[in-house]
């Protein structure tokens, strides 16, 4: 419990410096969007390779492959929407 209190106090001191946020909101949004895009790319890599293998074996899996490959991209689209709403 003591470690949790020390960590919370450290984070509180790091976030608030003289009443201002240590990281500007736009920078935080950019970092969040960048991490979401990296995560989506990482997920899409695995899904895309599996989809290509499935389509190579059975041509009827094309629709499922495209659908499952597009799903991670929605995270990036939502991130773009949030970035434009914050501006």
BALOBA-1460 file (C-alpha; in Angstrom, 3 decimals):
// residues 87
<rec num="1" residu="x" x="0.000" y="0.000" z="0.000"/>
<rec num="2" residu="x" x="2.885" y="2.335" z="0.733"/>
<rec num="3" residu="x" x="4.284" y="1.825" z="-2.782"/>
<rec num="4" residu="x" x="0.923" y="2.745" z="-4.283"/>
<rec num="5" residu="x" x="0.766" y="5.980" z="-2.294"/>
<rec num="6" residu="x" x="4.318" y="6.910" z="-3.276"/>
<rec num="7" residu="x" x="3.592" y="6.193" z="-6.924"/>
<rec num="8" residu="x" x="0.421" y="8.295" z="-6.855"/>
<rec num="9" residu="x" x="2.270" y="11.169" z="-5.197"/>
<rec num="10" residu="x" x="5.076" y="10.941" z="-7.755"/>
<rec num="11" residu="x" x="2.651" y="10.932" z="-10.684"/>
<rec num="12" residu="x" x="0.695" y="13.818" z="-9.207"/>
<rec num="13" residu="x" x="3.886" y="15.859" z="-8.824"/>
<rec num="14" residu="x" x="4.950" y="14.967" z="-12.355"/>
<rec num="15" residu="x" x="1.621" y="15.868" z="-13.971"/>
<rec num="16" residu="x" x="1.087" y="19.153" z="-12.158"/>
<rec num="17" residu="x" x="3.923" y="21.612" z="-12.235"/>
<rec num="18" residu="x" x="2.994" y="25.045" z="-10.922"/>
<rec num="19" residu="x" x="-0.684" y="24.493" z="-11.740"/>
<rec num="20" residu="x" x="-0.062" y="23.599" z="-15.373"/>
<rec num="21" residu="x" x="-0.112" y="20.216" z="-17.016"/>
<rec num="22" residu="x" x="3.361" y="18.815" z="-17.657"/>
<rec num="23" residu="x" x="2.221" y="17.545" z="-21.059"/>
<rec num="24" residu="x" x="0.031" y="19.801" z="-23.206"/>
<rec num="25" residu="x" x="-3.294" y="18.239" z="-24.257"/>
<rec num="26" residu="x" x="-2.384" y="18.258" z="-27.950"/>
<rec num="27" residu="x" x="0.863" y="16.423" z="-27.217"/>
<rec num="28" residu="x" x="-1.008" y="13.861" z="-25.142"/>
<rec num="29" residu="x" x="-3.482" y="13.347" z="-27.974"/>
<rec num="30" residu="x" x="-0.637" y="12.917" z="-30.457"/>
<rec num="31" residu="x" x="1.084" y="10.359" z="-28.230"/>
<rec num="32" residu="x" x="-2.180" y="8.460" z="-27.755"/>
<rec num="33" residu="x" x="-2.911" y="8.486" z="-31.464"/>
<rec num="34" residu="x" x="0.601" y="7.340" z="-32.328"/>
<rec num="35" residu="x" x="0.435" y="4.449" z="-29.875"/>
<rec num="36" residu="x" x="-2.987" y="3.446" z="-31.211"/>
<rec num="37" residu="x" x="-1.641" y="3.480" z="-34.766"/>
<rec num="38" residu="x" x="1.353" y="1.345" z="-33.776"/>
<rec num="39" residu="x" x="-0.941" y="-1.131" z="-32.002"/>
<rec num="40" residu="x" x="-3.259" y="-1.307" z="-35.000"/>
<rec num="41" residu="x" x="-0.326" y="-1.914" z="-37.324"/>
<rec num="42" residu="x" x="0.967" y="-4.668" z="-35.069"/>
<rec num="43" residu="x" x="-2.446" y="-6.340" z="-34.989"/>
<rec num="44" residu="x" x="-2.970" y="-5.918" z="-38.701"/>
<rec num="45" residu="x" x="0.352" y="-7.599" z="-39.433"/>
<rec num="46" residu="x" x="-0.749" y="-10.830" z="-37.783"/>
<rec num="47" residu="x" x="-4.291" y="-10.715" z="-39.090"/>
<rec num="48" residu="x" x="-3.172" y="-9.897" z="-42.634"/>
<rec num="49" residu="x" x="-0.725" y="-12.779" z="-42.859"/>
<rec num="50" residu="x" x="-3.301" y="-15.223" z="-41.490"/>
<rec num="51" residu="x" x="-5.918" y="-13.877" z="-43.902"/>
<rec num="52" residu="x" x="-3.624" y="-14.311" z="-46.900"/>
<rec num="53" residu="x" x="-2.933" y="-17.911" z="-45.867"/>
<rec num="54" residu="x" x="-6.639" y="-18.625" z="-45.428"/>
<rec num="55" residu="x" x="-7.501" y="-17.041" z="-48.780"/>
<rec num="56" residu="x" x="-4.760" y="-19.072" z="-50.484"/>
<rec num="57" residu="x" x="-6.352" y="-22.282" z="-49.217"/>
<rec num="58" residu="x" x="-9.999" y="-21.325" z="-49.686"/>
<rec num="59" residu="x" x="-11.092" y="-18.539" z="-52.027"/>
<rec num="60" residu="x" x="-14.382" y="-18.175" z="-50.135"/>
<rec num="61" residu="x" x="-12.536" y="-16.691" z="-47.136"/>
<rec num="62" residu="x" x="-11.847" y="-13.441" z="-49.011"/>
<rec num="63" residu="x" x="-14.702" y="-11.532" z="-47.374"/>
<rec num="64" residu="x" x="-13.739" y="-12.664" z="-43.873"/>
<rec num="65" residu="x" x="-10.096" y="-11.847" z="-44.528"/>
<rec num="66" residu="x" x="-10.853" y="-8.321" z="-45.689"/>
<rec num="67" residu="x" x="-13.267" y="-7.730" z="-42.819"/>
<rec num="68" residu="x" x="-10.847" y="-8.919" z="-40.157"/>
<rec num="69" residu="x" x="-8.004" y="-6.920" z="-41.697"/>
<rec num="70" residu="x" x="-10.048" y="-3.699" z="-41.664"/>
<rec num="71" residu="x" x="-11.180" y="-3.968" z="-38.012"/>
<rec num="72" residu="x" x="-7.874" y="-2.715" z="-36.468"/>
<rec num="73" residu="x" x="-7.938" y="0.281" z="-38.793"/>
<rec num="74" residu="x" x="-11.096" y="1.550" z="-37.099"/>
<rec num="75" residu="x" x="-8.965" y="2.321" z="-34.037"/>
<rec num="76" residu="x" x="-6.820" y="4.649" z="-36.140"/>
<rec num="77" residu="x" x="-9.899" y="6.265" z="-37.674"/>
<rec num="78" residu="x" x="-11.376" y="6.889" z="-34.212"/>
<rec num="79" residu="x" x="-8.027" y="8.330" z="-33.121"/>
<rec num="80" residu="x" x="-8.048" y="10.738" z="-36.056"/>
<rec num="81" residu="x" x="-11.564" y="11.832" z="-35.168"/>
<rec num="82" residu="x" x="-10.514" y="12.545" z="-31.582"/>
<rec num="83" residu="x" x="-7.441" y="14.500" z="-32.711"/>
<rec num="84" residu="x" x="-9.546" y="16.684" z="-35.002"/>
<rec num="85" residu="x" x="-12.164" y="17.210" z="-32.307"/>
<rec num="86" residu="x" x="-9.519" y="18.438" z="-29.871"/>
<rec num="87" residu="x" x="-8.232" y="21.082" z="-32.263"/>
